[in-house]
Amino acid sequence: MTKADIVDEIAKATGLTKIETKAVVDGVFGSIINAIANGKRIELRGFGVFKQKSRKPRMARNPKSGDLVPLTKRYVPVFKPSPDFLAKVNETMKSQLGETE
């Protein structure tokens, strides 16, 4: 699913135009990106938590040449889904695949 698909679904569900919906979706995504970039944690109850984590400096290997490459300390965004989110995904996938517990 792409951002355009999300905009289409929300526009159909709310009755807003696609242009208005795209502005809202872009605003939400931009707010999340800015908050994470500023070290803030975003908790959306029933959905999950967005935050940033630091990665320690380490030596990596270039897979093409095999040379060692130093990686500096860096920060990456992470998402932890809520238990409700996980349960919904698990339940839906099992029913689609015809699995039983």
Residue frames relative to the residue before (quaternion, step in Angstrom):
aa qw qx qy qz dx dy dz
M 1.0000 0.0000 0.0000 0.0000 0.00 0.00 0.00
T 0.2477 -0.7754 0.5677 0.1232 3.56 -0.91 0.94
K 0.6866 -0.4482 0.3549 0.4492 3.55 -1.31 0.10
A 0.6187 0.5448 -0.3423 0.4508 3.60 1.04 -0.72
D 0.6345 0.5193 -0.3253 0.4710 3.60 1.05 -0.76
I 0.6333 0.5223 -0.3217 0.4718 3.58 1.02 -0.81
V 0.6403 0.5213 -0.3149 0.4680 3.58 0.96 -0.90
D 0.6458 0.5261 -0.3167 0.4537 3.60 0.93 -0.89
E 0.6774 0.4999 -0.2963 0.4511 3.59 0.85 -0.96
I 0.6807 0.4805 -0.2916 0.4698 3.57 0.90 -0.92
A 0.6313 0.5334 -0.3341 0.4531 3.60 0.99 -0.81
K 0.6592 0.4986 -0.3082 0.4710 3.60 0.94 -0.84
A 0.7004 0.4881 -0.2698 0.4455 3.58 0.94 -0.92
T 0.7736 0.3770 -0.1902 0.4724 3.61 1.01 -0.76
G 0.4356 -0.6920 0.4708 0.3313 3.56 1.14 -0.53
L 0.4721 0.6427 -0.4583 0.3924 3.60 1.25 0.15
T 0.5448 -0.5755 0.4722 0.3861 3.57 -1.22 0.32
K 0.6321 -0.5327 0.3943 0.4014 3.55 -1.24 0.36
I 0.6212 0.5420 -0.3456 0.4482 3.60 1.05 -0.70
E 0.6608 0.4895 -0.3027 0.4817 3.60 0.94 -0.88
T 0.6641 0.5099 -0.3007 0.4566 3.56 0.93 -0.92
K 0.6372 0.5253 -0.3292 0.4579 3.60 0.98 -0.84
A 0.6339 0.5278 -0.3291 0.4597 3.59 1.00 -0.78
V 0.6565 0.5007 -0.3062 0.4739 3.59 0.98 -0.84
V 0.6645 0.4996 -0.3037 0.4654 3.60 0.88 -0.95
D 0.6511 0.5016 -0.3125 0.4762 3.60 0.93 -0.87
G 0.6447 0.5260 -0.3161 0.4559 3.59 1.03 -0.76
V 0.6498 0.5026 -0.3140 0.4759 3.57 0.98 -0.83
F 0.6760 0.4836 -0.2999 0.4683 3.59 0.84 -0.95
G 0.6518 0.5178 -0.3121 0.4577 3.59 0.97 -0.82
S 0.6407 0.5215 -0.3181 0.4650 3.57 1.03 -0.79
I 0.6432 0.5111 -0.3185 0.4728 3.57 1.00 -0.82
I 0.6607 0.5089 -0.3067 0.4586 3.58 0.88 -0.93
N 0.6800 0.4896 -0.2957 0.4587 3.61 0.86 -0.93
A 0.6496 0.5158 -0.3224 0.4561 3.59 0.96 -0.82
I 0.6694 0.4830 -0.3017 0.4770 3.59 0.89 -0.91
A 0.6437 0.5273 -0.3200 0.4530 3.60 0.97 -0.83
N 0.7137 0.4157 -0.2440 0.5082 3.60 1.17 -0.59
G 0.6020 -0.6224 0.3336 0.3726 3.58 1.25 0.39
K 0.4870 0.6633 -0.4400 0.3595 3.60 1.21 0.27
R 0.3611 -0.6940 0.5847 0.2150 3.52 -1.32 0.46
I 0.1527 -0.7849 0.5959 0.0743 3.58 -0.92 0.91
E 0.0645 -0.7950 0.6031 0.0009 3.55 -0.69 1.13
L 0.0645 -0.7706 0.6341 -0.0045 3.55 -0.71 1.16
R 0.3553 -0.7755 0.4804 0.2040 3.56 -0.17 1.29
G 0.8028 0.2293 -0.2136 0.5072 3.53 -0.92 0.99
F 0.7073 0.3977 -0.2527 0.5270 3.60 1.28 -0.12
G 0.6205 -0.5357 0.3640 0.4422 3.58 0.62 -1.10
V 0.4666 -0.6564 0.5260 0.2735 3.51 -1.39 -0.14
F 0.1735 -0.7368 0.6465 0.0954 3.54 -1.02 0.95
K 0.1769 0.7624 -0.6126 0.1105 3.57 -0.99 0.82
Q 0.4088 -0.6771 0.5353 0.2964 3.54 -1.29 -0.01
K 0.1687 -0.7659 0.6153 0.0799 3.52 -1.20 0.68
S 0.3641 -0.7089 0.5490 0.2518 3.55 -1.10 0.58
R 0.2349 -0.7350 0.6216 0.1351 3.53 -1.17 0.72
K 0.4620 -0.6956 0.4809 0.2673 3.55 -0.87 0.97
P 0.5481 -0.5735 0.4698 0.3873 3.57 -1.19 0.47
R 0.0857 0.7950 -0.5956 0.0770 3.57 -1.07 0.71
M 0.4735 -0.6186 0.5304 0.3343 3.51 -1.34 0.10
A 0.1152 -0.7769 0.6176 0.0426 3.55 -0.90 0.99
R 0.3619 -0.7197 0.5451 0.2322 3.53 -1.28 0.15
N 0.4096 -0.6718 0.5609 0.2575 3.55 -0.99 0.92
P 0.3859 -0.7656 0.4581 0.2348 3.63 -0.47 1.14
K 0.6413 0.5366 -0.3301 0.4380 3.60 1.11 -0.57
S 0.8093 0.2653 -0.1194 0.5103 3.57 0.81 -1.02
G 0.4287 -0.7047 0.4649 0.3218 3.59 1.16 -0.49
D 0.4690 0.6832 -0.4396 0.3465 3.60 1.29 -0.04
L 0.4627 -0.6464 0.5286 0.2977 3.56 -1.19 0.62
V 0.0965 -0.7860 0.6106 0.0139 3.55 -0.98 0.92
P 0.3347 -0.7481 0.5275 0.2238 3.62 -0.72 0.96
L 0.1580 -0.7569 0.6275 0.0921 3.54 -0.99 0.90
T 0.3556 -0.7370 0.5372 0.2044 3.56 -0.83 1.01
K 0.6629 -0.4460 0.3895 0.4582 3.57 -1.31 0.11
R 0.0367 0.8047 -0.5901 0.0542 3.56 -0.92 0.88
Y 0.3458 -0.7178 0.5711 0.1976 3.54 -1.29 0.37
V 0.0778 -0.8026 0.5914 0.0066 3.53 -0.94 0.94
P 0.4510 -0.6598 0.5142 0.3112 3.59 -1.09 0.61
V 0.0710 -0.7815 0.6187 0.0373 3.57 -1.09 0.73
F 0.1711 -0.7600 0.6198 0.0946 3.55 -1.24 0.56
K 0.0864 -0.7690 0.6323 0.0361 3.54 -0.93 0.97
P 0.3222 -0.7713 0.5123 0.1970 3.60 -0.47 1.15
S 0.5305 -0.6213 0.4731 0.3297 3.57 -1.19 0.59
P 0.6529 -0.5033 0.3788 0.4207 3.60 -1.21 0.33
D 0.6211 0.5396 -0.3404 0.4552 3.62 1.05 -0.72
F 0.6390 0.5256 -0.3051 0.4715 3.56 0.99 -0.92
L 0.6707 0.5022 -0.2928 0.4607 3.59 0.85 -0.98
A 0.6582 0.5144 -0.3081 0.4553 3.58 0.94 -0.91
K 0.6508 0.5225 -0.3128 0.4535 3.59 0.96 -0.88
V 0.6577 0.4990 -0.3076 0.4730 3.58 0.93 -0.91
N 0.6640 0.5114 -0.3018 0.4545 3.59 0.88 -0.95
E 0.6707 0.5075 -0.2850 0.4597 3.57 0.90 -0.98
T 0.6845 0.4904 -0.2832 0.4592 3.58 0.87 -0.97
M 0.6713 0.4966 -0.3055 0.4576 3.59 0.88 -0.91
K 0.6530 0.5088 -0.3248 0.4574 3.60 0.93 -0.83
S 0.6727 0.4854 -0.3097 0.4648 3.60 0.94 -0.82
Q 0.6462 0.5166 -0.3217 0.4606 3.61 1.04 -0.73
L 0.7315 0.4126 -0.2217 0.4954 3.55 1.06 -0.78
G 0.4546 -0.7186 0.4210 0.3158 3.58 1.32 -0.03
E 0.3958 0.7194 -0.4777 0.3123 3.57 1.17 0.56
T 0.1590 -0.7507 0.6312 0.1132 3.53 -1.21 0.57
E 0.5051 -0.6643 0.4602 0.3029 3.54 -1.15 0.54
